[in-house]
Amino acid sequence: MVAPASSLTERVTADLRDLLAGQPDAATLARALRLLAKWRAHLVENTLRARSGSRVLAGPFEGMAYPVAASEGAGAARLLGSYEAGLHPVIERIVARGPDLVIDVGAAEGYYAVGLALRLPEAEVRAHDTDARARDACRALAGANGVGQRVAVAGEATHADFAACNGRHALVLCDIEGAEEALLDPAAAPGLLGADILVEVHDLLRPGLSDRIAARFAPTHLVTRIGRRLDDSALPEWMEGLGDMDRLLALWEWRSGPTPWLWMERR
């Protein structure tokens, strides 16, 4: 007997039929491929949780409970601990520097906010996101890891919020889909000048943005550009039994173009 299709499978099948109803072209097939990849990635994540549990397996946040859904996909990569592997040395550098204030703008479900709260037990963590569901997930993730009292969750961040960096050893983490161009302005928010800053820059949406932001902070910060990198070292042994496509989807971070990071360490 064939098992009934899940609601996810039914929804994706309907979307795929609608997508392919018109005349065939390469762009449509590319959208169909991405749709199917997301569907399969969810199944891989479900299998990973069933086989290996809901704690991060490796990376800088190894052992962190992760019972929530990723706000922007790539849940399997977060669980594996391979997520944004190029940042792992930077996270260790941040922990070594020991900031006492972390402001995470675009915190989503709190992967970094909660992970850093665990690695920096003396730090105050402020997590900002404009999405109410993401804020709820961040609170749930903080609670699941016993740091709910130290992770303050709030809505949109403004220039005024960076005044909290004054007189503190502060880290600003930022991932806000291109809005970093307006927010990370040291003229409007001078508190940024004394903080270390780790920002994902969405050159995909605003070409040349990483160069513009780097130039703003070059006089006061040592600026390092970090590109994309995959790390399959955290794949558990049982995944040897999966096909290559599923193993790749476990590492897939859903990006469709360049989103380099800038690590800007105050001088």
Secondary structure, 3 states (H helix, E strand, C coil): CCCCCCHHHHHHHHHHHHHCCCCCCHHHHHHHHHHHHHHHHHHHHHHHHHHHCCECCCCCCCCCECCCCCCCCCHHHHHHCCCCHHHHHHHHHHHHHCCCEEEEECCCCCHHHHHHHHHCCCCEEEEECCCHHHHHHHHHHHHHCCCCCCEEEECCCCHHHHHHHCCCCEEEEECCCCCHHHHCCCCCCHHHHHCEEEEECCCCCCCCHHHHHHHHHCCCEEEEEECCCCCCCCCCHHHHHCCHHHHHHHHCCCCCCCCCEEEEEEC
